[in-house]
Amino acid sequence: MLKQIRFTLVPLLSGLGLAFIIVLATPSLRDALLPLLSTDGFSGSHMSYAKAVKRAAPAVVTVYSERISTQPRYMQQQSTVSEIGSGVLMSSDGYILTNYHVINSADVIMVMLSDGRHFSDVQLVGFDTVTDLALLKVNATNLPTIPVDESFSPQVGDVVLAIGNPLNLGQTITQGIISATGKQRLTDSSHNSLLQMDAAINVGNSGGALVNSHGDLVGITSAQFKTRSNLDIQGIFFAVPYSLAKDVMDKLINYGRVVRGYVGMDVTAVDKDGRDVTNNHMAIAGMRINNLDPLGPAWQAGMKEGDIVVSMGGHSVSNIQQSLERIANTAPGTELEIKLYRDGKPQTLIIRIAELETRM
């Protein structure tokens, strides 16, 4: 056996060595093959994300907003209250995504591009309090736009870069990794699924771009979920995923507001044996109803706490977030067939989707 391995291995290694020498000795072959062996972002002495920043940074803007004080003059410490945030140019004709809390109650909004151009006549197209997103529009053309890869799906461990203007210090880049996906418990709605990362987000970063190592948009950053708890948190920051942000933007452009379907139930993922799914290795077979909105659509359809839903509208429940998004994207008034198990016995119900009412 050893003789056979030696007989095969020696010619193979000799051939590889000869090929390597030929490539090094032939400039045309060397120039053609060596670029294929290089990794984007790496050089002989260091790793850099400069290319990603150059692709994405021109499309990240600073958003200034001012609210005129309504207090009596003798009580005023200043005539206006100013806010600062960031935004992302989503189209060359001036659509900009930012955070809603950046422009909330603003009387004047101004946008400044990274090249120094200013726009003071900024239109508020619409906003969505559930995702804390707002869509702005400036009257311009041929603006730089953020690179997008529709096929990219963020995964835990991906390197990400946050681009914004923290504390009005000028455009700044922070780097980290995606720590978790599908975070919902920080918000008041199951319709908002956040990315968690450790790239630093501070006041002024809100509404900026979270991009991957190629400069493609991963999400819209937000500092609200840190500051509203008034805690000194280190290494835990959040962003609205690009897919969700784009869906909100498209609805604001087309309808001026975001309409979501609503059924009125809180659920927990379970496996085929009805046990709570506690890790990524357990397959989801359905969702158990924990709470029902009194007089809500689910309650009116006859659903009860403890029911395990296994199918909605002909789609099996194998991913809780996808099921909730499917409900949100269903037009109010639509009837869906629900298949569930109650006390181990199968049942079929019809539920009429209502419209989710959002708080201002």
Sequence and secondary structure as in RCSB ss.txt:
>XXXX:A:sequence
MLKQIRFTLVPLLSGLGLAFIIVLATPSLRDALLPLLSTDGFSGSHMSYAKAVKRAAPAVVTVYSERISTQPRYM
QQQSTVSEIGSGVLMSSDGYILTNYHVINSADVIMVMLSDGRHFSDVQLVGFDTVTDLALLKVNATNLPTIPVDE
SFSPQVGDVVLAIGNPLNLGQTITQGIISATGKQRLTDSSHNSLLQMDAAINVGNSGGALVNSHGDLVGITSAQF
KTRSNLDIQGIFFAVPYSLAKDVMDKLINYGRVVRGYVGMDVTAVDKDGRDVTNNHMAIAGMRINNLDPLGPAWQ
AGMKEGDIVVSMGGHSVSNIQQSLERIANTAPGTELEIKLYRDGKPQTLIIRIAELETRM
>XXXX:A:secstr
 HHHHHHHHHHHHHHHHHHHHHHHH HHHHHHHHHHH  TTB SS B  HHHHHHHGGGEEEEEEEEE  S GGG
 S SEEEEEEEEEE STT EEEEEHHHHTT SEEEEE TTS EE   EEEEEETTTTEEEEE S SS       T
T    TT EEEEEE GGGS  EEEEEEEEEEEE TTSS TT  EEEE S   TTTTT EEEETTS EEEEEESHH
HHTTT    S EEEEEHHHHHHHHHHHHHHSS   EE  EEEEEE TTS B  STTS   EEEEEEE TTSHHHH
TT  TT EEEEETTEE S HHHHHHHHHTS TT EEEEEEEETTEEEEEEEE EE     
